[in-house]
């Protein structure tokens, strides 16, 4: 809750919830953990990417400590067509739970479009990366390519 967040109790609450939910579960290979800060529900307030990344890392660590298995974490919490591009830069989440924006066809279609474009661009970047593995200018080319590809995405979405 907002009160727990302000009192820095988020990790303690999450650990208790995870321990309760995973108690007795033997195989987590097909389980996804969904993280949505309760204080963000229906508020249109989204934590920063760093805040989300930190909490997701904590969730993954707690689950690993309990099960010796990695787990995929989805993020939900005011995910919409305006912030999906930013949220998609969080490297330790496996996907999104889209709430209110999924009830609006145009917004949901925009979210899907952005994600499809981003997956395509990451695929292109991985091909560029493989082809440049011995090139001393590799980092410069990758950074230049990323900048141009992400600029392209932002222009498509506008």
C-alpha positions as CSV (number, residue, x, y, z in Angstrom):
1,X,0.0,0.0,0.0
2,X,1.0,3.7,-0.2
3,X,1.5,3.6,3.6
4,X,3.8,0.5,3.4
5,X,5.7,2.1,0.6
6,X,6.2,5.3,2.6
7,X,7.4,3.3,5.6
8,X,9.8,1.3,3.4
9,X,8.0,-2.0,4.0
10,X,7.6,-3.1,0.4
11,X,10.2,-5.8,0.5
12,X,8.9,-7.3,3.8
13,X,5.3,-7.4,2.4
14,X,6.4,-8.9,-0.9
15,X,8.5,-11.6,0.8
16,X,5.6,-12.6,3.0
17,X,3.2,-12.7,0.0
18,X,5.6,-14.7,-2.1
19,X,6.3,-17.2,0.8
20,X,2.6,-17.7,1.3
21,X,1.8,-18.1,-2.4
22,X,4.6,-20.4,-3.2
23,X,4.2,-22.6,-0.2
24,X,3.7,-26.2,-1.4
25,X,4.4,-25.5,-5.0
26,X,6.9,-27.9,-6.3
27,X,7.4,-26.8,-9.9
28,X,7.5,-23.1,-10.8
29,X,8.7,-23.5,-14.4
30,X,5.3,-22.5,-15.8
31,X,4.5,-19.8,-13.2
32,X,4.6,-16.1,-13.8
33,X,4.7,-13.7,-10.9
34,X,2.7,-10.5,-11.5
35,X,3.8,-7.4,-9.7
36,X,1.5,-4.4,-9.5
37,X,2.1,-1.9,-6.7
38,X,-1.2,-1.6,-4.8
39,X,-0.8,2.1,-4.5
40,X,-0.6,2.4,-8.4
41,X,-3.9,0.7,-9.1
42,X,-6.3,3.1,-10.8
43,X,-4.1,6.1,-10.1
44,X,-2.3,6.6,-13.4
45,X,0.8,6.9,-11.3
46,X,3.6,4.6,-12.4
47,X,6.8,4.0,-10.4
48,X,10.1,4.9,-12.1
49,X,11.8,2.2,-14.2
50,X,14.5,2.0,-11.5
51,X,11.9,1.4,-8.8
52,X,10.2,-1.3,-10.8
53,X,13.6,-2.9,-11.7
54,X,14.6,-2.9,-8.1
55,X,11.4,-4.5,-6.9
56,X,11.4,-7.1,-9.7
57,X,15.0,-8.0,-8.9
58,X,14.0,-8.5,-5.2
59,X,11.0,-10.7,-6.2
60,X,13.2,-12.8,-8.5
61,X,15.8,-13.2,-5.7
62,X,13.2,-14.2,-3.1
63,X,11.7,-16.7,-5.4
64,X,15.1,-18.1,-6.3
65,X,16.0,-18.3,-2.6
66,X,12.8,-20.3,-1.9
67,X,12.9,-22.6,-5.0
68,X,16.3,-22.5,-6.6
69,X,14.5,-21.6,-9.8
70,X,14.3,-18.4,-11.9
71,X,10.9,-17.0,-12.3
72,X,9.4,-14.6,-15.0
73,X,7.8,-11.5,-13.6
74,X,5.2,-9.4,-15.3
75,X,4.6,-5.8,-14.5
76,X,1.1,-4.2,-14.2
77,X,0.3,-0.9,-12.7
78,X,-1.0,1.9,-14.9
79,X,0.5,0.4,-18.1
80,X,-0.8,2.4,-21.0
81,X,-0.1,3.6,-24.5
82,X,1.8,6.6,-23.2
83,X,4.3,4.8,-21.0
84,X,4.7,1.3,-22.6
85,X,7.7,2.5,-24.6
86,X,9.5,3.6,-21.4
87,X,8.4,0.5,-19.4
88,X,9.6,-1.8,-22.1
89,X,13.1,-0.6,-21.3
90,X,13.1,-2.5,-18.0
91,X,15.3,-5.4,-18.7
92,X,14.2,-7.8,-16.0
93,X,10.5,-8.0,-16.7
94,X,9.0,-10.7,-18.9
95,X,5.9,-8.8,-20.0
96,X,3.0,-6.7,-18.9
97,X,-0.5,-6.9,-17.4
98,X,-2.5,-4.2,-19.0
99,X,-5.6,-3.2,-17.0
100,X,-7.7,-0.1,-17.9
101,X,-5.9,0.6,-21.2
102,X,-7.0,-2.9,-22.4
103,X,-10.6,-1.8,-22.4
104,X,-9.9,0.9,-25.0
105,X,-9.3,-0.6,-28.4
106,X,-7.2,2.2,-29.8
107,X,-4.9,2.4,-26.7
108,X,-4.6,-1.4,-26.5
109,X,-3.8,-1.6,-30.2
110,X,-1.1,1.1,-29.8
111,X,0.5,-0.9,-26.9
112,X,0.6,-4.1,-29.0
113,X,2.0,-2.2,-32.0
114,X,4.8,-0.7,-29.9
115,X,5.7,-4.0,-28.4
116,X,5.8,-5.7,-31.8
117,X,7.9,-3.0,-33.2
118,X,10.3,-3.2,-30.2
119,X,10.7,-6.9,-30.5
120,X,11.4,-6.6,-34.2
121,X,14.0,-3.8,-33.5
122,X,15.7,-5.9,-30.8
123,X,15.9,-8.8,-33.3
124,X,17.5,-6.5,-35.9
125,X,20.0,-5.2,-33.3
126,X,20.9,-8.7,-32.3
127,X,21.7,-9.5,-35.9
128,X,23.8,-6.3,-36.2
129,X,25.6,-7.2,-32.9
130,X,26.4,-10.7,-34.2
131,X,27.8,-9.4,-37.5
132,X,30.0,-6.8,-35.7
133,X,31.4,-9.1,-33.0
134,X,35.0,-8.6,-34.1
135,X,34.7,-5.0,-35.3
136,X,36.5,-2.4,-33.0
137,X,33.7,0.1,-33.8
138,X,31.0,-2.3,-32.7
139,X,29.8,-0.2,-29.7
140,X,29.6,2.9,-31.8
141,X,27.6,1.2,-34.5
142,X,25.2,-0.4,-31.9
143,X,24.6,2.8,-30.1
144,X,24.0,4.7,-33.4
145,X,21.6,1.9,-34.6
146,X,19.8,1.9,-31.2
147,X,19.3,5.6,-31.3
148,X,18.0,5.6,-34.8
149,X,15.7,2.6,-34.3
150,X,14.2,4.0,-31.1
151,X,13.8,7.4,-32.7
152,X,11.9,5.6,-35.5
153,X,9.6,3.9,-32.9
154,X,8.8,7.1,-31.1
155,X,7.9,8.8,-34.5
156,X,5.7,5.8,-35.5
157,X,3.9,6.0,-32.2
158,X,3.2,9.7,-32.3
